Amino acid sequence: MIQGLLRKDNRPAIPLSIGWSLGIQKIVAIVDTGFSGEIKVSPDVANELGLTPTHIQPVLLANEEIAKVPASLAFVVIEGEKEEVGVLVAKGVPVIGVGLLSRLGFKLTVDFKARAVSLEK
């Protein structure tokens, strides 16, 4: 089981590792159940990891607009499992989506009273 936290802004976050050709970083990513993709990182993190965009991914935003976002591949390590995933590269904090949680078979629990977040198989 992975233990996360509910941030001060009430957004659930979990720790994970992400890596590619230039190394591995431990990050804390926001869990966004409205994001159907796998993971999003900032351009700075992408550069530090050596991620090279492989294509442009159209992304439907909450305001119904479509944005064209650079995308790449990386490895994530969650609970000892290493998986190759699709990564969007855009400004902001790291975010993981339901695509990743679903593909890896995780159950997400957010306990607002205890301000706790967990992922379990």
Secondary structure as UniProt FT lines:
FT   STRAND          2..6
FT   TURN            8..9
FT   STRAND          12..20
FT   TURN            21..22
FT   STRAND          23..32
FT   TURN            33..34
FT   STRAND          39..41
FT   HELIX           43..49
FT   STRAND          55..60
FT   TURN            62..63
FT   STRAND          66..78
FT   TURN            79..80
FT   STRAND          81..89
FT   STRAND          95..97
FT   HELIX           98..104
FT   STRAND          107..111
FT   TURN            112..115
FT   STRAND          116..120
//
